[in-house]
């Protein structure tokens, strides 16, 4: 796996396909389900981190510039 959200998406779908294997039974199925749970927890944290980075970027892009000209009624 590389390190992009697109790669994560592909990895998650591959895991879904592994879970959909009708030949998985008993212990093998339980192991795959546990693996899926762990992958889901990690993926959720990666996505949350990406969301936080995006939110921070948006805030930085929208912050007021120190050179902003105030409206005349606010000038002291």
PyMOL Python script that loads the backbone (N, CA, C, O; Angstrom):
from pymol import cmd

cmd.read_pdbstr("""\
ATOM      1  N   UNK A   1       0.835  -1.174   0.000  1.00  0.00           N
ATOM      2  CA  UNK A   1       0.000   0.000   0.000  1.00  0.00           C
ATOM      3  C   UNK A   1       0.880   1.237   0.000  1.00  0.00           C
ATOM      4  O   UNK A   1       1.872   1.315   0.725  1.00  0.00           O
ATOM      5  N   UNK A   2       0.505   2.185  -0.812  1.00  0.00           N
ATOM      6  CA  UNK A   2       1.218   3.462  -0.840  1.00  0.00           C
ATOM      7  C   UNK A   2       0.658   4.326   0.280  1.00  0.00           C
ATOM      8  O   UNK A   2       0.207   3.800   1.298  1.00  0.00           O
ATOM      9  N   UNK A   3       0.679   5.599   0.114  1.00  0.00           N
ATOM     10  CA  UNK A   3       0.215   6.456   1.192  1.00  0.00           C
ATOM     11  C   UNK A   3      -0.728   7.547   0.710  1.00  0.00           C
ATOM     12  O   UNK A   3      -0.576   8.710   1.084  1.00  0.00           O
ATOM     13  N   UNK A   4      -1.694   7.182  -0.114  1.00  0.00           N
ATOM     14  CA  UNK A   4      -2.684   8.154  -0.549  1.00  0.00           C
ATOM     15  C   UNK A   4      -4.068   7.668  -0.130  1.00  0.00           C
ATOM     16  O   UNK A   4      -4.261   6.482   0.137  1.00  0.00           O
ATOM     17  N   UNK A   5      -5.025   8.584  -0.075  1.00  0.00           N
ATOM     18  CA  UNK A   5      -6.383   8.190   0.269  1.00  0.00           C
ATOM     19  C   UNK A   5      -6.985   7.298  -0.808  1.00  0.00           C
ATOM     20  O   UNK A   5      -7.817   6.441  -0.508  1.00  0.00           O
ATOM     21  N   UNK A   6      -6.578   7.488  -2.052  1.00  0.00           N
ATOM     22  CA  UNK A   6      -7.030   6.609  -3.132  1.00  0.00           C
ATOM     23  C   UNK A   6      -6.546   5.183  -2.925  1.00  0.00           C
ATOM     24  O   UNK A   6      -7.288   4.228  -3.153  1.00  0.00           O
ATOM     25  N   UNK A   7      -5.301   5.044  -2.493  1.00  0.00           N
ATOM     26  CA  UNK A   7      -4.756   3.717  -2.196  1.00  0.00           C
ATOM     27  C   UNK A   7      -5.485   3.090  -1.012  1.00  0.00           C
ATOM     28  O   UNK A   7      -5.765   1.891  -1.008  1.00  0.00           O
ATOM     29  N   UNK A   8      -5.787   3.906  -0.015  1.00  0.00           N
ATOM     30  CA  UNK A   8      -6.545   3.406   1.134  1.00  0.00           C
ATOM     31  C   UNK A   8      -7.908   2.901   0.685  1.00  0.00           C
ATOM     32  O   UNK A   8      -8.356   1.842   1.123  1.00  0.00           O
ATOM     33  N   UNK A   9      -8.558   3.646  -0.174  1.00  0.00           N
ATOM     34  CA  UNK A   9      -9.862   3.244  -0.706  1.00  0.00           C
ATOM     35  C   UNK A   9      -9.766   1.889  -1.414  1.00  0.00           C
ATOM     36  O   UNK A   9     -10.600   1.012  -1.195  1.00  0.00           O
ATOM     37  N   UNK A  10      -8.759   1.725  -2.251  1.00  0.00           N
ATOM     38  CA  UNK A  10      -8.561   0.447  -2.952  1.00  0.00           C
ATOM     39  C   UNK A  10      -8.299  -0.686  -1.963  1.00  0.00           C
ATOM     40  O   UNK A  10      -8.807  -1.795  -2.132  1.00  0.00           O
ATOM     41  N   UNK A  11      -7.516  -0.407  -0.945  1.00  0.00           N
ATOM     42  CA  UNK A  11      -7.193  -1.411   0.064  1.00  0.00           C
ATOM     43  C   UNK A  11      -8.447  -1.845   0.824  1.00  0.00           C
ATOM     44  O   UNK A  11      -8.636  -3.028   1.106  1.00  0.00           O
ATOM     45  N   UNK A  12      -9.300  -0.871   1.150  1.00  0.00           N
ATOM     46  CA  UNK A  12     -10.542  -1.193   1.866  1.00  0.00           C
ATOM     47  C   UNK A  12     -11.470  -2.056   1.015  1.00  0.00           C
ATOM     48  O   UNK A  12     -12.101  -2.983   1.523  1.00  0.00           O
ATOM     49  N   UNK A  13     -11.552  -1.751  -0.272  1.00  0.00           N
ATOM     50  CA  UNK A  13     -12.386  -2.584  -1.148  1.00  0.00           C
ATOM     51  C   UNK A  13     -11.798  -3.978  -1.313  1.00  0.00           C
ATOM     52  O   UNK A  13     -12.541  -4.955  -1.410  1.00  0.00           O
ATOM     53  N   UNK A  14     -10.474  -4.083  -1.346  1.00  0.00           N
ATOM     54  CA  UNK A  14      -9.839  -5.402  -1.418  1.00  0.00           C
ATOM     55  C   UNK A  14     -10.159  -6.212  -0.160  1.00  0.00           C
ATOM     56  O   UNK A  14     -10.399  -7.417  -0.235  1.00  0.00           O
ATOM     57  N   UNK A  15     -10.160  -5.546   0.986  1.00  0.00           N
ATOM     58  CA  UNK A  15     -10.504  -6.237   2.231  1.00  0.00           C
ATOM     59  C   UNK A  15     -11.955  -6.687   2.208  1.00  0.00           C
ATOM     60  O   UNK A  15     -12.279  -7.774   2.686  1.00  0.00           O
ATOM     61  N   UNK A  16     -12.816  -5.866   1.661  1.00  0.00           N
ATOM     62  CA  UNK A  16     -14.226  -6.239   1.533  1.00  0.00           C
ATOM     63  C   UNK A  16     -14.373  -7.487   0.661  1.00  0.00           C
ATOM     64  O   UNK A  16     -15.182  -8.365   0.961  1.00  0.00           O
ATOM     65  N   UNK A  17     -13.597  -7.563  -0.409  1.00  0.00           N
ATOM     66  CA  UNK A  17     -13.632  -8.749  -1.273  1.00  0.00           C
ATOM     67  C   UNK A  17     -13.132  -9.991  -0.522  1.00  0.00           C
ATOM     68  O   UNK A  17     -13.672 -11.083  -0.696  1.00  0.00           O
ATOM     69  N   UNK A  18     -12.097  -9.816   0.313  1.00  0.00           N
ATOM     70  CA  UNK A  18     -11.615 -10.960   1.102  1.00  0.00           C
ATOM     71  C   UNK A  18     -12.699 -11.444   2.062  1.00  0.00           C
ATOM     72  O   UNK A  18     -12.857 -12.648   2.263  1.00  0.00           O
ATOM     73  N   UNK A  19     -13.431 -10.529   2.643  1.00  0.00           N
ATOM     74  CA  UNK A  19     -14.512 -10.906   3.555  1.00  0.00           C
ATOM     75  C   UNK A  19     -15.651 -11.613   2.827  1.00  0.00           C
ATOM     76  O   UNK A  19     -16.356 -12.432   3.417  1.00  0.00           O
ATOM     77  N   UNK A  20     -15.829 -11.300   1.564  1.00  0.00           N
ATOM     78  CA  UNK A  20     -16.927 -11.858   0.782  1.00  0.00           C
ATOM     79  C   UNK A  20     -16.624 -13.269   0.270  1.00  0.00           C
ATOM     80  O   UNK A  20     -17.454 -13.864  -0.418  1.00  0.00           O
ATOM     81  N   UNK A  21     -15.467 -13.803   0.592  1.00  0.00           N
ATOM     82  CA  UNK A  21     -15.060 -15.134   0.167  1.00  0.00           C
ATOM     83  C   UNK A  21     -15.929 -16.189   0.858  1.00  0.00           C
ATOM     84  O   UNK A  21     -15.857 -16.361   2.075  1.00  0.00           O
ATOM     85  N   UNK A  22     -16.743 -16.887   0.079  1.00  0.00           N
ATOM     86  CA  UNK A  22     -17.642 -17.904   0.636  1.00  0.00           C
ATOM     87  C   UNK A  22     -16.900 -19.097   1.229  1.00  0.00           C
ATOM     88  O   UNK A  22     -17.480 -19.863   1.998  1.00  0.00           O
ATOM     89  N   UNK A  23     -15.638 -19.261   0.883  1.00  0.00           N
ATOM     90  CA  UNK A  23     -14.867 -20.395   1.400  1.00  0.00           C
ATOM     91  C   UNK A  23     -14.327 -20.140   2.806  1.00  0.00           C
ATOM     92  O   UNK A  23     -13.866 -21.068   3.470  1.00  0.00           O
ATOM     93  N   UNK A  24     -14.381 -18.873   3.267  1.00  0.00           N
ATOM     94  CA  UNK A  24     -13.939 -18.575   4.626  1.00  0.00           C
ATOM     95  C   UNK A  24     -14.960 -19.086   5.620  1.00  0.00           C
ATOM     96  O   UNK A  24     -16.137 -18.729   5.566  1.00  0.00           O
ATOM     97  N   UNK A  25     -14.500 -19.916   6.515  1.00  0.00           N
ATOM     98  CA  UNK A  25     -15.392 -20.489   7.521  1.00  0.00           C
ATOM     99  C   UNK A  25     -14.631 -20.631   8.835  1.00  0.00           C
ATOM    100  O   UNK A  25     -13.401 -20.656   8.850  1.00  0.00           O
ATOM    101  N   UNK A  26     -15.355 -20.722   9.911  1.00  0.00           N
ATOM    102  CA  UNK A  26     -14.764 -20.999  11.220  1.00  0.00           C
ATOM    103  C   UNK A  26     -13.711 -19.998  11.634  1.00  0.00           C
ATOM    104  O   UNK A  26     -13.914 -18.786  11.558  1.00  0.00           O
ATOM    105  N   UNK A  27     -12.573 -20.528  12.076  1.00  0.00           N
ATOM    106  CA  UNK A  27     -11.483 -19.698  12.582  1.00  0.00           C
ATOM    107  C   UNK A  27     -10.948 -18.733  11.523  1.00  0.00           C
ATOM    108  O   UNK A  27     -10.619 -17.589  11.837  1.00  0.00           O
ATOM    109  N   UNK A  28     -10.860 -19.185  10.278  1.00  0.00           N
ATOM    110  CA  UNK A  28     -10.343 -18.317   9.213  1.00  0.00           C
ATOM    111  C   UNK A  28     -11.253 -17.102   9.027  1.00  0.00           C
ATOM    112  O   UNK A  28     -10.769 -15.990   8.816  1.00  0.00           O
ATOM    113  N   UNK A  29     -12.557 -17.310   9.104  1.00  0.00           N
ATOM    114  CA  UNK A  29     -13.508 -16.209   8.976  1.00  0.00           C
ATOM    115  C   UNK A  29     -13.393 -15.265  10.169  1.00  0.00           C
ATOM    116  O   UNK A  29     -13.418 -14.046  10.000  1.00  0.00           O
ATOM    117  N   UNK A  30     -13.270 -15.816  11.358  1.00  0.00           N
ATOM    118  CA  UNK A  30     -13.123 -14.984  12.561  1.00  0.00           C
ATOM    119  C   UNK A  30     -11.846 -14.148  12.484  1.00  0.00           C
ATOM    120  O   UNK A  30     -11.852 -12.964  12.822  1.00  0.00           O
ATOM    121  N   UNK A  31     -10.753 -14.767  12.040  1.00  0.00           N
ATOM    122  CA  UNK A  31      -9.489 -14.039  11.880  1.00  0.00           C
ATOM    123  C   UNK A  31      -9.634 -12.907  10.876  1.00  0.00           C
ATOM    124  O   UNK A  31      -9.136 -11.804  11.104  1.00  0.00           O
ATOM    125  N   UNK A  32     -10.313 -13.174   9.767  1.00  0.00           N
ATOM    126  CA  UNK A  32     -10.494 -12.139   8.736  1.00  0.00           C
ATOM    127  C   UNK A  32     -11.391 -11.018   9.260  1.00  0.00           C
ATOM    128  O   UNK A  32     -11.173  -9.848   8.945  1.00  0.00           O
ATOM    129  N   UNK A  33     -12.388 -11.371  10.052  1.00  0.00           N
ATOM    130  CA  UNK A  33     -13.265 -10.350  10.629  1.00  0.00           C
ATOM    131  C   UNK A  33     -12.487  -9.480  11.626  1.00  0.00           C
ATOM    132  O   UNK A  33     -12.673  -8.263  11.662  1.00  0.00           O
ATOM    133  N   UNK A  34     -11.631 -10.089  12.421  1.00  0.00           N
ATOM    134  CA  UNK A  34     -10.793  -9.320  13.346  1.00  0.00           C
ATOM    135  C   UNK A  34      -9.834  -8.413  12.598  1.00  0.00           C
ATOM    136  O   UNK A  34      -9.619  -7.262  12.979  1.00  0.00           O
ATOM    137  N   UNK A  35      -9.265  -8.940  11.536  1.00  0.00           N
ATOM    138  CA  UNK A  35      -8.373  -8.140  10.695  1.00  0.00           C
ATOM    139  C   UNK A  35      -9.133  -6.959  10.112  1.00  0.00           C
ATOM    140  O   UNK A  35      -8.618  -5.841  10.084  1.00  0.00           O
ATOM    141  N   UNK A  36     -10.356  -7.201   9.647  1.00  0.00           N
ATOM    142  CA  UNK A  36     -11.176  -6.139   9.074  1.00  0.00           C
ATOM    143  C   UNK A  36     -11.472  -5.055  10.097  1.00  0.00           C
ATOM    144  O   UNK A  36     -11.426  -3.865   9.784  1.00  0.00           O
ATOM    145  N   UNK A  37     -11.776  -5.470  11.323  1.00  0.00           N
ATOM    146  CA  UNK A  37     -12.060  -4.501  12.389  1.00  0.00           C
ATOM    147  C   UNK A  37     -10.844  -3.610  12.633  1.00  0.00           C
ATOM    148  O   UNK A  37     -10.977  -2.393  12.759  1.00  0.00           O
ATOM    149  N   UNK A  38      -9.675  -4.210  12.697  1.00  0.00           N
ATOM    150  CA  UNK A  38      -8.447  -3.440  12.922  1.00  0.00           C
ATOM    151  C   UNK A  38      -8.175  -2.496  11.764  1.00  0.00           C
ATOM    152  O   UNK A  38      -7.835  -1.332  11.978  1.00  0.00           O
ATOM    153  N   UNK A  39      -8.321  -2.988  10.535  1.00  0.00           N
ATOM    154  CA  UNK A  39      -8.124  -2.151   9.360  1.00  0.00           C
ATOM    155  C   UNK A  39      -9.090  -0.977   9.379  1.00  0.00           C
ATOM    156  O   UNK A  39      -8.713   0.153   9.067  1.00  0.00           O
ATOM    157  N   UNK A  40     -10.334  -1.250   9.746  1.00  0.00           N
ATOM    158  CA  UNK A  40     -11.342  -0.191   9.808  1.00  0.00           C
ATOM    159  C   UNK A  40     -10.955   0.882  10.827  1.00  0.00           C
ATOM    160  O   UNK A  40     -11.102   2.075  10.561  1.00  0.00           O
ATOM    161  N   UNK A  41     -10.465   0.459  11.986  1.00  0.00           N
ATOM    162  CA  UNK A  41     -10.063   1.421  13.018  1.00  0.00           C
ATOM    163  C   UNK A  41      -8.916   2.306  12.539  1.00  0.00           C
ATOM    164  O   UNK A  41      -8.931   3.519  12.751  1.00  0.00           O
ATOM    165  N   UNK A  42      -7.934   1.703  11.899  1.00  0.00           N
ATOM    166  CA  UNK A  42      -6.799   2.473  11.379  1.00  0.00           C
ATOM    167  C   UNK A  42      -7.262   3.402  10.254  1.00  0.00           C
ATOM    168  O   UNK A  42      -6.892   4.576  10.223  1.00  0.00           O
ATOM    169  N   UNK A  43      -8.061   2.882   9.342  1.00  0.00           N
ATOM    170  CA  UNK A  43      -8.556   3.691   8.226  1.00  0.00           C
ATOM    171  C   UNK A  43      -9.373   4.876   8.726  1.00  0.00           C
ATOM    172  O   UNK A  43      -9.270   5.977   8.185  1.00  0.00           O
ATOM    173  N   UNK A  44     -10.185   4.653   9.759  1.00  0.00           N
ATOM    174  CA  UNK A  44     -10.991   5.739  10.325  1.00  0.00           C
ATOM    175  C   UNK A  44     -10.098   6.848  10.865  1.00  0.00           C
ATOM    176  O   UNK A  44     -10.395   8.029  10.686  1.00  0.00           O
ATOM    177  N   UNK A  45      -9.015   6.474  11.520  1.00  0.00           N
ATOM    178  CA  UNK A  45      -8.081   7.474  12.051  1.00  0.00           C
ATOM    179  C   UNK A  45      -7.357   8.216  10.926  1.00  0.00           C
ATOM    180  O   UNK A  45      -7.135   9.424  11.019  1.00  0.00           O
ATOM    181  N   UNK A  46      -6.994   7.501   9.873  1.00  0.00           N
ATOM    182  CA  UNK A  46      -6.326   8.145   8.736  1.00  0.00           C
ATOM    183  C   UNK A  46      -7.258   9.158   8.090  1.00  0.00           C
ATOM    184  O   UNK A  46      -6.845  10.273   7.771  1.00  0.00           O
ATOM    185  N   UNK A  47      -8.518   8.772   7.898  1.00  0.00           N
ATOM    186  CA  UNK A  47      -9.492   9.664   7.282  1.00  0.00           C
ATOM    187  C   UNK A  47      -9.765  10.868   8.181  1.00  0.00           C
ATOM    188  O   UNK A  47      -9.868  11.992   7.692  1.00  0.00           O
ATOM    189  N   UNK A  48      -9.882  10.645   9.485  1.00  0.00           N
ATOM    190  CA  UNK A  48     -10.095  11.756  10.417  1.00  0.00           C
ATOM    191  C   UNK A  48      -8.912  12.719  10.384  1.00  0.00           C
ATOM    192  O   UNK A  48      -9.094  13.936  10.421  1.00  0.00           O
ATOM    193  N   UNK A  49      -7.706  12.174  10.316  1.00  0.00           N
ATOM    194  CA  UNK A  49      -6.523  13.017  10.232  1.00  0.00           C
ATOM    195  C   UNK A  49      -6.528  13.834   8.940  1.00  0.00           C
ATOM    196  O   UNK A  49      -6.209  15.022   8.952  1.00  0.00           O
ATOM    197  N   UNK A  50      -6.888  13.195   7.830  1.00  0.00           N
ATOM    198  CA  UNK A  50      -6.975  13.912   6.561  1.00  0.00           C
ATOM    199  C   UNK A  50      -8.003  15.021   6.619  1.00  0.00           C
ATOM    200  O   UNK A  50      -7.786  16.103   6.074  1.00  0.00           O
ATOM    201  N   UNK A  51      -9.111  14.762   7.268  1.00  0.00           N
ATOM    202  CA  UNK A  51     -10.161  15.767   7.431  1.00  0.00           C
ATOM    203  C   UNK A  51      -9.662  16.941   8.269  1.00  0.00           C
ATOM    204  O   UNK A  51      -9.946  18.097   7.954  1.00  0.00           O
ATOM    205  N   UNK A  52      -8.925  16.649   9.325  1.00  0.00           N
ATOM    206  CA  UNK A  52      -8.358  17.702  10.162  1.00  0.00           C
ATOM    207  C   UNK A  52      -7.374  18.562   9.372  1.00  0.00           C
ATOM    208  O   UNK A  52      -7.386  19.787   9.487  1.00  0.00           O
ATOM    209  N   UNK A  53      -6.530  17.928   8.578  1.00  0.00           N
ATOM    210  CA  UNK A  53      -5.569  18.663   7.762  1.00  0.00           C
ATOM    211  C   UNK A  53      -6.308  19.563   6.765  1.00  0.00           C
ATOM    212  O   UNK A  53      -5.933  20.719   6.571  1.00  0.00           O
ATOM    213  N   UNK A  54      -7.353  19.031   6.141  1.00  0.00           N
ATOM    214  CA  UNK A  54      -8.135  19.815   5.190  1.00  0.00           C
ATOM    215  C   UNK A  54      -8.802  21.008   5.875  1.00  0.00           C
ATOM    216  O   UNK A  54      -8.790  22.115   5.336  1.00  0.00           O
ATOM    217  N   UNK A  55      -9.380  20.795   7.052  1.00  0.00           N
ATOM    218  CA  UNK A  55     -10.011  21.879   7.792  1.00  0.00           C
ATOM    219  C   UNK A  55      -8.990  22.958   8.157  1.00  0.00           C
ATOM    220  O   UNK A  55      -9.272  24.149   8.029  1.00  0.00           O
ATOM    221  N   UNK A  56      -7.815  22.545   8.608  1.00  0.00           N
ATOM    222  CA  UNK A  56      -6.765  23.504   8.948  1.00  0.00           C
ATOM    223  C   UNK A  56      -6.333  24.296   7.720  1.00  0.00           C
ATOM    224  O   UNK A  56      -6.106  25.503   7.803  1.00  0.00           O
ATOM    225  N   UNK A  57      -6.219  23.622   6.593  1.00  0.00           N
ATOM    226  CA  UNK A  57      -5.828  24.294   5.345  1.00  0.00           C
ATOM    227  C   UNK A  57      -6.873  25.326   4.956  1.00  0.00           C
ATOM    228  O   UNK A  57      -6.533  26.442   4.562  1.00  0.00           O
ATOM    229  N   UNK A  58      -8.152  24.954   5.066  1.00  0.00           N
ATOM    230  CA  UNK A  58      -9.226  25.894   4.736  1.00  0.00           C
ATOM    231  C   UNK A  58      -9.181  27.113   5.660  1.00  0.00           C
ATOM    232  O   UNK A  58      -9.350  28.243   5.202  1.00  0.00           O
ATOM    233  N   UNK A  59      -8.957  26.891   6.951  1.00  0.00           N
ATOM    234  CA  UNK A  59      -8.873  28.004   7.896  1.00  0.00           C
ATOM    235  C   UNK A  59      -7.695  28.910   7.571  1.00  0.00           C
ATOM    236  O   UNK A  59      -7.812  30.134   7.633  1.00  0.00           O
ATOM    237  N   UNK A  60      -6.577  28.321   7.229  1.00  0.00           N
ATOM    238  CA  UNK A  60      -5.403  29.127   6.868  1.00  0.00           C
ATOM    239  C   UNK A  60      -5.659  29.937   5.607  1.00  0.00           C
ATOM    240  O   UNK A  60      -5.230  31.086   5.506  1.00  0.00           O
ATOM    241  N   UNK A  61      -6.356  29.343   4.646  1.00  0.00           N
ATOM    242  CA  UNK A  61      -6.643  30.041   3.401  1.00  0.00           C
ATOM    243  C   UNK A  61      -7.633  31.188   3.607  1.00  0.00           C
ATOM    244  O   UNK A  61      -7.615  32.170   2.865  1.00  0.00           O
ATOM    245  N   UNK A  62      -8.498  31.058   4.618  1.00  0.00           N
ATOM    246  CA  UNK A  62      -9.544  32.052   4.838  1.00  0.00           C
ATOM    247  C   UNK A  62      -9.213  33.072   5.921  1.00  0.00           C
ATOM    248  O   UNK A  62     -10.002  33.982   6.178  1.00  0.00           O
ATOM    249  N   UNK A  63      -8.076  32.930   6.545  1.00  0.00           N
ATOM    250  CA  UNK A  63      -7.755  33.870   7.627  1.00  0.00           C
ATOM    251  C   UNK A  63      -7.538  35.266   7.062  1.00  0.00           C
ATOM    252  O   UNK A  63      -7.178  35.438   5.897  1.00  0.00           O
ATOM    253  N   UNK A  64      -7.760  36.237   7.900  1.00  0.00           N
ATOM    254  CA  UNK A  64      -7.576  37.619   7.467  1.00  0.00           C
ATOM    255  C   UNK A  64      -6.098  37.928   7.370  1.00  0.00           C
ATOM    256  O   UNK A  64      -5.302  37.556   8.232  1.00  0.00           O
ATOM    257  N   UNK A  65      -5.762  38.602   6.323  1.00  0.00           N
ATOM    258  CA  UNK A  65      -4.386  39.020   6.101  1.00  0.00           C
ATOM    259  C   UNK A  65      -4.069  40.194   7.035  1.00  0.00           C
ATOM    260  O   UNK A  65      -4.945  41.014   7.308  1.00  0.00           O
ATOM    261  N   UNK A  66      -2.860  40.281   7.513  1.00  0.00           N
ATOM    262  CA  UNK A  66      -2.460  41.380   8.388  1.00  0.00           C
ATOM    263  C   UNK A  66      -2.542  42.723   7.671  1.00  0.00           C
ATOM    264  O   UNK A  66      -2.596  43.770   8.317  1.00  0.00           O
ATOM    265  N   UNK A  67      -2.552  42.700   6.346  1.00  0.00           N
ATOM    266  CA  UNK A  67      -2.618  43.927   5.562  1.00  0.00           C
ATOM    267  C   UNK A  67      -4.040  44.269   5.142  1.00  0.00           C
ATOM    268  O   UNK A  67      -4.241  45.105   4.261  1.00  0.00           O
ATOM    269  N   UNK A  68      -5.022  43.636   5.757  1.00  0.00           N
ATOM    270  CA  UNK A  68      -6.408  43.886   5.406  1.00  0.00           C
ATOM    271  C   UNK A  68      -6.760  45.342   5.687  1.00  0.00           C
ATOM    272  O   UNK A  68      -6.412  45.885   6.735  1.00  0.00           O
ATOM    273  N   UNK A  69      -7.445  45.958   4.751  1.00  0.00           N
ATOM    274  CA  UNK A  69      -7.889  47.342   4.922  1.00  0.00           C
ATOM    275  C   UNK A  69      -9.257  47.311   5.589  1.00  0.00           C
ATOM    276  O   UNK A  69     -10.196  46.712   5.064  1.00  0.00           O
ATOM    277  N   UNK A  70      -9.367  47.951   6.737  1.00  0.00           N
ATOM    278  CA  UNK A  70     -10.617  47.992   7.470  1.00  0.00           C
ATOM    279  C   UNK A  70     -11.572  48.989   6.847  1.00  0.00           C
ATOM    280  O   UNK A  70     -11.128  49.972   6.252  1.00  0.00           O
ATOM    281  N   UNK A  71     -12.869  48.764   6.965  1.00  0.00           N
ATOM    282  CA  UNK A  71     -13.842  49.756   6.505  1.00  0.00           C
ATOM    283  C   UNK A  71     -13.639  51.061   7.289  1.00  0.00           C
ATOM    284  O   UNK A  71     -13.216  51.034   8.445  1.00  0.00           O
ATOM    285  N   UNK A  72     -13.936  52.186   6.665  1.00  0.00           N
ATOM    286  CA  UNK A  72     -13.706  53.495   7.285  1.00  0.00           C
ATOM    287  C   UNK A  72     -14.379  53.616   8.645  1.00  0.00           C
ATOM    288  O   UNK A  72     -13.821  54.251   9.540  1.00  0.00           O
ATOM    289  N   UNK A  73     -15.554  53.033   8.832  1.00  0.00           N
ATOM    290  CA  UNK A  73     -16.235  53.174  10.117  1.00  0.00           C
ATOM    291  C   UNK A  73     -15.510  52.450  11.244  1.00  0.00           C
ATOM    292  O   UNK A  73     -15.765  52.736  12.414  1.00  0.00           O
ATOM    293  N   UNK A  74     -14.600  51.505  10.919  1.00  0.00           N
ATOM    294  CA  UNK A  74     -13.863  50.786  11.948  1.00  0.00           C
ATOM    295  C   UNK A  74     -12.476  51.362  12.193  1.00  0.00           C
ATOM    296  O   UNK A  74     -11.802  50.965  13.144  1.00  0.00           O
ATOM    297  N   UNK A  75     -12.043  52.290  11.353  1.00  0.00           N
ATOM    298  CA  UNK A  75     -10.721  52.874  11.541  1.00  0.00           C
ATOM    299  C   UNK A  75     -10.735  53.785  12.762  1.00  0.00           C
ATOM    300  O   UNK A  75     -11.709  54.499  13.003  1.00  0.00           O
ATOM    301  N   UNK A  76      -9.679  53.756  13.508  1.00  0.00           N
ATOM    302  CA  UNK A  76      -9.634  54.509  14.752  1.00  0.00           C
ATOM    303  C   UNK A  76      -9.016  55.806  14.559  1.00  0.00           C
ATOM    304  O   UNK A  76      -8.894  56.579  15.509  1.00  0.00           O
TER     305      UNK A  76
END
""", "prot")
cmd.dss("prot")
cmd.show_as("cartoon", "prot")
cmd.util.cbc("prot")
cmd.orient("prot")
